[in-house]
Amino acid sequence: MRNSESNVTPPQLPGEKVELEVFYPQAEQILPRIQSPLPFPPTLVETLAQTAAFVDRAGYLAKYAIEVCVKTGFWVDLLRC
């Protein structure tokens, strides 16, 4: 029978001092904001076709980003953090 209420406290490792630079949001917009409703296609078939095209493009960009990160060694630097 296992004791499900075991009280195991992990050892406290010394923390490392880290500095982080933060900024408050700017009062002025950097990019113009779209205030009007987005123009959705009139039919379900056209909506699905545009959605498929969007997902296809997003997949292409994700694949390209991974290939670039692998070639430049960015993943190795990212994993070290």
N, C-alpha and C positions, 0 to 999 in steps of 0.2 A: 504494500500500500504506500502510495506516494503522499508526502506532506505538501499539499497545495498552498499552504500558508507559510512557507519558509521565508525568513526575513534575511535576505542576502544583500549586504550593502557593498557596492563596488568600491574599490579604492579611489580616493580623490587624487587625481593627477594634477600637478601644478599647471595652472592656466598660462597661456601665452598672451602677452599684451598685443592687441591689434588695434590699429587706428582705421577709422572709416570716415570718409568725407561725404557729407550729405548736404543737400540743398533744399530750401523751401520751394514750393511750387511758384512759378513766376506769375505775376498778375496779368501779363500780356501773353496772348497765345503766340506760339511759334508757328504752328501750322493753322491754316484756316479750318474752322469747324463746319461740318455740313449740318445745317439746321433743318433742311427739308427732308421729307420721307424718301427713302431709297426707291428707285424705279424698279419694281419687281416685274418680271415677265407676266403677260396676261394669262397664260395657260400653265397647267401643271407640267405638261411635257416640256415646255420651254424652260420652266423653273428647274426641272430635273436635269436638262441638258446643260444649263449654265452651272448648276451645282457640280455636275460631273467634270466639267471643264475646269472649274475652280479647284476641285480636289486633285485633279490630274496635275495642274500647274503647281500646287502646293507640294505634291509628292516629288515632282521634278526638282523643285528648289531645295527640298529637304535632302534628296539624294545628292545633289550638287554640293550642298553645304557639308555633308558628311565626307564626300570625296576630297574636298578642299581641306577640311580639318585633318583628315588622315595624312594627306600629302605634306601638310605644313607641320605636322606634329602637334597640333593644337590639343588633341585629345590627351596626349601625354602630359602636357602642361596643366590641363584641366583636372586630370586625375590626381595630380600631385597636390592640389589645393586642399 
